[in-house]
């Protein structure tokens, strides 16, 4: 009995020694997923650094609140923004007014850099080394006033700004759709949208934005892309700013607009594509759109009343002598008093910058039953540039 007791004690002691040496720390869980790589920020040179707020201040000083259309951006005499990312990134969305010179191509494209402006290089954010590398190349080649915008495009978007998209970028979005949602918005008047529009686009005319903004998605993270009648059209830029004001986070403008899409040979939807033709207002009515040639002839002969439907600021900057100004939205929201400004006889032609607002005004007037001169009403469906002295140029074939 004594021997059995001693044996049991020995067994218990051995068990305690073995288990007492084992660790109680939990084992690390087994996972098949590799840890996500941590992106390291590139070193910043304080002498070259320019912040997002400083870039935005340059835009504000140079352009104020003016829509960032080509005519506005071309007036910039103080700085040049260079996108150092690959071309496909630039096409998918870039800072307005930026030119694309991918870093590997910079040495062969130094002639595109301005010698009289501050050069601001940017790329994909704080971890991207393309912009500082491009800046070094510029400095080595004798350019003095060089800055690196380390925060780049992500900083621009985060600060509440919209980007510009190129035709190839929009083509990829529309013609090669992925599972990622987006909303393409046509900011032109409905009459232009009905005639033809880029596939998948919804109609949200700038003049009716407040009335129809409910068409936009509830999810503010869904990308929005606005377009209108080309580089000189401001409607898409104005819609984009209003969307940002509503809290949308990813907003872009396809500044080239429908004219560039059509010129590239990409498909369009709408009445024009399906062969639907609008009827004249009456059998004795003039065609709704006047040709550029006839427009010029009538203006030269003084045999027409010109109605400028652009903004008051655009009208003040330069208008055709003798033309009257009626803002296009007034034909919608102040119809009776706006129509009262039009003559009751003789030719009357409406125009804007690209034809969109003029066309919208034309159909708004047709819906105003009190106007007695509808048969002599037309609009110019072309891009027109008017100088401060009243001289003008029309882009034929637009």
N, C-alpha and C positions, 0 to 999 in steps of 0.2 A: 504493500500500500504506500509506503514511504517512497519507494522507487517510482511508482506511478505518478505521485504528486510532484516529485522533482522533475519528471519528464514533461508534465503539463506546463509547469512554470518555465522550463527551458523553451518550449514551443512558443508560448505567449511572448517571451522576451525577444525571440528571434523575429516574430511577426512585427512587433513594435519597432525594432531597429530598421526593418525593411521599409515599412510604411512611413516612418518618421523621416526618412531621407528623401522622400518624394516631394516635389514642389506642389504648391496649391494654386499657382498662377494659372489662369485659363489659357488654353491654347488659342492661337490666332486663327480666325475662321478661314477656311479654304475658299478661294474665289477664282473664277476663270477670267475675270476682268482685270486688265492691267490698269494701274493707276494713271489717271489723266495727266499728261505732261503739263507742267507749270510753265506758262509763258513768262519769260523774263523781259523786263523793260530794257530798252537800249539806253546806254549812257547819254545824258543830255549835256550839251555844251551851252552854258548860260549866255555866252556871247552870241550864239546863233538862235537860241530858243525864242519862239513867239507863241503865245497862248491862244486858245480859242477865243477868249474874250477880246484879245487884242486884234485878232483877225476880224471879228464881228464889228469892232469899233472902226476898223478901216472901211468895211462895207458901208456902215452907217454914215461915216464922214463923206464917202465918195458918192453914194447913191441915195442916202436918206431912206424913205419908205417906198421908193419907186420899185415897181415889179422888176425883177432881174431878167428882163428880156434882152435880146442881143443889142438893140439900140441903146439901152441903158448901160450895159456892160462895156460896150465899145468906147464909152466916154471916160473909162478908167485910165488915168494918166500916171498913177502913182505906184501900183503894184501889179505883179503878175503871179498867178497861182499855178503851180505845176504839179500834176498828179503823177507820182513816180511808180504807181502800181502797174501790173500787167494791163494790157488794153482791155481784156474782157471784164476786169473789175471796174475800169473807168466807164465802159459802156453800160454796165448794170446800174450805175449811179455815181455821180461825182459832184463836187462842190461847184455851184454855178459859176461859170466863167473860167473854170480851170481848163488848161490844155493838157493833153495826154502825151507825156514823154516817159515811157518806162525806163527805169534806171539803166538796164543794159543797153538801151538805145540812145542815151543822152549824149555820149561822146560824138555820135554821128549827127546830132541834131542841135548842136550848140547855137546854130544860126536862128533857131526859134526862140531863144531867150532874149529878153529885152535888156539892152545896156543902160537904159534910162530909168528903169523901174526897180523897186524892191522885189527880189525873187523869193517866193515863198514855196518851199517844197513840202509836200505832205504825202502820206501813204495810209496804211491801215491801222494806225494807232500807236500807242506807247511802246509796243513790243516790235514794231516794224522797223527794219533797218534800211529800207530802200530810200527814204527821204534824206536821212543824214548822209548816206553814201552819195546820193545825187548832189547834195550841197557841196560835198568835198570836191567832186568833179568840177562843179561850176567855179569854185574858189581857185582850184589849180589852173583853170583856164582864164583867169584874169577878171572874173566877175567879182565885184567888191561888195555890193549890198545884197547879201544872201541871208535868208532866214530858214530855219527848220521848224515846221509846225508839227511837233511830235505827237500831239493828240489826234491830228489828222481828221479823216472823215468821221470816225466814231465820235470824236469830240464835237464836231459840227452838228451831227444829228442829235446827240445827247443834249445839246444846248437849245434844241427846239427849232431847228432849221430844216428846210426841205433840200433834196438833192435833185440833180438833173439826170435824166436817162437818155441814152442814145438809141437810135433805131435798132441796132443789133441787140441791145439789151432787152428792148421791148419785144422784139421778134422772138427771142428765146422764151420770154415769159408767156406770150400769147400763143405762139405756134408750136412750142414744145413744152406744154404744161406739165408741172410736177404735181405732187400731192399737196404742196404748200398753197394756201389760199392767198388771193390778192383781189383787189377791185380796181378795174380800169374805168376812169370817169371822163366822159366827153363834156367839156365845159362850155361848148358852143350853144347858141340858141337851138331850140328843138327842131326848127325847120332844116337846119344844116345836118343835124343828127339823123333825121328821118331820111334825108337824101342819101347819105352814106356815112358809115362809121367803122372804126377799127373793131374787128371781131372781139366779142365778150364785153365791150364797153357798155356802161349804163349812161343815160342822159341825165346830167345834173347841171343845167345852164347856170352860169354865174349869176344872172339876174334873178333866178329863182332859188338860189342856194338856201336861203332861210326857210322857204316854203317846203323844199324837198330834201333837206339834209337828212331826213329820216331814212333815206335810201341807203345811207352809209352803214357799214356793219357796227353792231354794238361793241364788238371786241376792238378796242383801240390799238391793239398790236398788229392787226391785219394791215399789210402794206397797201397803200393807196397810190395810184398813178393817175395824174391829171394831164389832159392834153386839150389843145384847141386848134386854131387855124394856122399855126406856124410860128416861126421865130419872133415875129412882130406882134403876135397876139398875146394879150396880157391876161385873158380870162382864166387860163389854167393856173397861172401864178397866183392870181387873186384867190381862186378856189383853194389852192394848196395852203395859203396862209390862213384861211378861215378854218380849214380842217385841222391845222396845227393848233389853232385857238380852241378847238373842241377837245383837244387832248390826244389826237392820233399821233403815234410815235414814229411811224415809218411812212413818210410822205415824199413822193417824187413827182417831178414834172417832166413830161416828154415834150421838151421845148420845140423840137422840129415839127411836131404836130402831124395832122393828117396829110398835108401836102407832101412831106418827106416820105411818109409811109406809102402813099399812093405812087410817088415817083419811083420808089424802089421796086414797084411791081408786086407788092404784097396785097393780099386779098382784102376787100372791103365788104361789109354787109350793108343792107338798107335798100330803099326803093330804087336807087340808081342801078345797083347791082342786079336787082330782080326784074328790071325793065318797067317798073311803074313810073308813069309820067303824070305830073300835075296838070290839071286843066287850067286854062286861062280864067281870069276872073269873069270875063264876059267876052263875047265874040269880037267886040271892037276894042278890047283892052290891049295894051302894049305887052310884050313879053316881060316877065317879071324881072329878068336880069338884063341890064344894058351892057353892050360890048364896050371894052376899053376905048376902041376907036371912036365909036359914036359919042361916048362920054366926053372925050377930049374935044371933039368937034362942037358939041353943044356948049361946053364951057367957053371955048374960044369965041363962039358966036354970041354968047350971052343969052341963049334961048332956053335956059333951064334954071329951075330953082334947085340949088344944092342944099341938102340937109345933112349936116355932119353929126353922126350919132355917137362919136367917141366921148371920152370923159372931158370935163371942163378944162382939166390941165393940158390934155393933148390938144384941144382946140386952141387954147391960149398960146401954145408953143408954135403953132403954125396951122393956118387953115386957108382954104380956097377963098379968095376975095368975093364978098357978096353972099357967102354961104351962111345959113342960119344954123344955130346949134340947138339940138334937142337930144339929150342923153337917152340912149336906147332904153334904159330901164323905165324912163318916164312914160314911154309909150305903153308900158305894161301897167304901171302903178298909178300913173296920172294921165290916163288915156285922153279924156275929153279936153283938158287944157293943153295937152301937147299937140293933139290933132288940130286944135284951133289956131296954132301957129303956122300951119301949112296953107298955101294958096289954094283957092277953090277952082282954079283953071290953069292950063298950061302944064308943061312937063315938069315933073318933080322927081328928083333922083336922090336916093339915100346912099350914104357911104360911111364906112368906118375905116379900120386899118386893114382888115383881111376879108371882109365881106360877111362875117358871122353876125355881128351886131346889126348891120344894115338889113340882112335878110330877116332876122328876128323882128326888127322894127316894121318891116314891110308887112309881115303877116299879122302883126299886132294891129296895124292900121286897118288892114282888110277886115278885121273883126270889129272895128269901130264903125257902127252903122251910120253915124252922123256925117262921116266924111264923104263928100259928093264927087271927089276928083280921083277915085280909085283907078279908073281906066288909064289915067296918065301917070300913074305911080310906078317907079322902077327902083331897083337897087343895083349897086356896083358889086359884083361878086368876084372881086379881085383884090390883090394886095396893092395898097397905094401908100406912097411916102410923100408927105407934104412938108416942105421947107418953111422956115420962119417967114420968108418973103411971099409965101402963097404959091410958089411954083410947086409942081408935083410930078411924080413919076409913077406909072402903073406897070406892074409886072404882067406882061402879056402871057396869056395861056394858063393863068393860075385858076 
